[in-house]
Amino acid sequence: MIANLAALGIGLTASGGRLRVEGPPALLTGKLLSQLASRKQELLEALALTDPAGQSKGSGEHLLSPADLSADWRVDWEERAAIMEYDGGLPREQAEARAFADILAQMRRAGARQR
């Protein structure tokens, strides 16, 4: 769940037993915040296994960002985000988040790896 939220541009951090949520206001809906609240303990435990650099202490998993994309995939991401923003009328942050999620799904289907 944390990686999916990160792909949408929503960050979660833990501090003193509190769960902090940051992201584009348009994506932080009441429904999402309610879901996060209901899974707070699970999320805090998962965040405790992740160091500040985004590396999972257990699996070596890295939370991805567009900076992790190879040049070709980054071009595809930028183009897709622009189409979603200008033709789809989405706010820039939401367009970038959705485009990033789409690119990651396309990369998984293609068996591609990030740099």
C-alpha positions as CSV (number, residue, x, y, z in Angstrom):
1,M,0.0,0.0,0.0
2,I,2.8,2.4,0.9
3,A,4.4,1.9,-2.6
4,N,1.1,2.4,-4.3
5,L,0.5,5.7,-2.4
6,A,4.0,6.8,-3.2
7,A,3.4,6.2,-6.9
8,L,0.4,8.6,-6.6
9,G,2.6,11.2,-4.9
10,I,1.3,10.6,-1.4
11,G,4.0,10.2,1.3
12,L,3.6,8.5,4.6
13,T,5.9,9.0,7.6
14,A,5.9,7.8,11.2
15,S,6.9,9.9,14.1
16,G,6.3,9.1,17.8
17,G,3.4,6.7,17.0
18,R,1.7,9.2,14.7
19,L,1.1,8.7,11.0
20,R,1.8,11.7,8.9
21,V,0.2,11.9,5.4
22,E,1.5,14.4,2.7
23,G,0.4,14.7,-0.9
24,P,-1.7,16.6,-3.4
25,P,-4.8,17.9,-1.6
26,A,-7.0,16.6,-4.5
27,L,-5.9,13.0,-3.7
28,L,-6.3,13.2,0.1
29,T,-10.0,12.5,0.1
30,G,-12.0,11.7,3.2
31,K,-12.3,8.1,2.1
32,L,-8.6,7.7,1.7
33,L,-7.9,9.3,5.0
34,S,-10.4,7.0,6.7
35,Q,-8.8,3.9,5.1
36,L,-5.4,5.1,6.3
37,A,-6.8,5.6,9.8
38,S,-8.3,2.2,9.9
39,R,-4.9,0.7,8.9
40,K,-2.7,3.0,11.0
41,Q,-1.0,0.4,13.1
42,E,-0.2,-1.8,10.1
43,L,1.2,1.2,8.3
44,L,3.3,2.4,11.3
45,E,4.7,-1.1,11.5
46,A,5.6,-1.2,7.8
47,L,7.2,2.3,8.1
48,A,9.3,1.1,11.0
49,L,10.8,-1.4,8.7
50,T,11.8,1.3,6.2
51,D,14.9,3.6,6.7
52,P,14.8,7.3,5.9
53,A,16.2,6.7,2.4
54,G,13.1,4.6,1.5
55,Q,15.0,1.3,1.6
56,S,13.1,-1.5,3.2
57,K,15.2,-3.0,5.9
58,G,13.8,-6.5,5.3
59,S,13.6,-6.8,1.5
60,G,15.8,-4.2,-0.1
61,E,12.7,-2.8,-1.8
62,H,13.0,0.9,-2.8
63,L,10.1,3.2,-3.0
64,L,10.2,4.4,-6.6
65,S,10.0,7.9,-8.0
66,P,10.1,9.3,-11.5
67,A,13.8,9.9,-11.0
68,D,14.3,6.1,-10.9
69,L,13.0,5.7,-14.4
70,S,15.4,5.1,-17.3
71,A,15.6,7.9,-19.9
72,D,13.1,6.1,-22.3
73,W,10.6,5.3,-19.6
74,R,10.9,8.9,-18.2
75,V,10.1,10.3,-21.6
76,D,7.0,8.1,-21.7
77,W,6.0,9.2,-18.2
78,E,6.4,12.9,-19.1
79,E,4.4,12.6,-22.2
80,R,1.6,10.6,-20.5
81,A,1.4,13.2,-17.7
82,A,1.2,16.1,-20.1
83,I,-1.6,14.4,-22.0
84,M,-3.5,13.7,-18.8
85,E,-2.9,17.3,-17.7
86,Y,-3.7,19.2,-20.9
87,D,-6.2,16.9,-22.7
88,G,-7.6,15.3,-19.6
89,G,-7.8,18.5,-17.5
90,L,-6.2,16.9,-14.4
91,P,-4.2,19.1,-12.0
92,R,-0.4,18.6,-12.7
93,E,0.3,16.6,-9.5
94,Q,-2.6,14.2,-10.1
95,A,-1.6,13.8,-13.8
96,E,2.0,13.0,-12.9
97,A,0.9,10.6,-10.2
98,R,-1.5,8.7,-12.4
99,A,1.0,8.7,-15.3
100,F,3.7,7.3,-13.0
101,A,1.4,4.5,-11.8
102,D,0.5,3.7,-15.4
103,I,4.2,3.6,-16.4
104,L,5.1,1.3,-13.5
105,A,2.3,-1.1,-14.5
106,Q,3.5,-1.0,-18.1
107,M,7.1,-1.7,-17.0
108,R,5.9,-4.7,-14.9
109,R,4.0,-6.1,-17.9
110,A,7.1,-5.6,-20.1
111,G,9.4,-7.1,-17.5
112,A,11.5,-3.9,-17.4
113,R,13.5,-2.9,-14.5
114,Q,14.2,0.6,-13.1
115,R,17.8,1.9,-13.0
